[in-house]
Amino acid sequence: MSTVKNEHTKGFKVDCLAMALAYKEMGDLNLTIAKEMDYLEWEAIRIIESFLEKMNALEI
């Protein structure tokens, strides 16, 4: 990325826009990953609770 403003101004603007788009895409990807991890965490909790309930039912 160049900060020279004479002949490279257009290149600088394109670089800034490309970086802004990349940051937006990374943010969207991080949000998607966080949602999936939250879903997987709840699934794991339900599976463990079900397993513990079955274990208690077998002991009685």
Contacts in CASP RR format, 6 or more apart in sequence:
PFRMAT RR
TARGET T0000
AUTHOR 0000-0000-0000
METHOD contacts of the structure
MODEL  1
MSTVKNEHTKGFKVDCLAMALAYKEMGDLNLTIAKEMDYLEWEAIRIIES
FLEKMNALEI
1 12 0 8 1.000
1 15 0 8 1.000
1 16 0 8 1.000
1 19 0 8 1.000
2 8 0 8 1.000
2 11 0 8 1.000
2 12 0 8 1.000
2 15 0 8 1.000
3 12 0 8 1.000
4 12 0 8 1.000
5 12 0 8 1.000
END
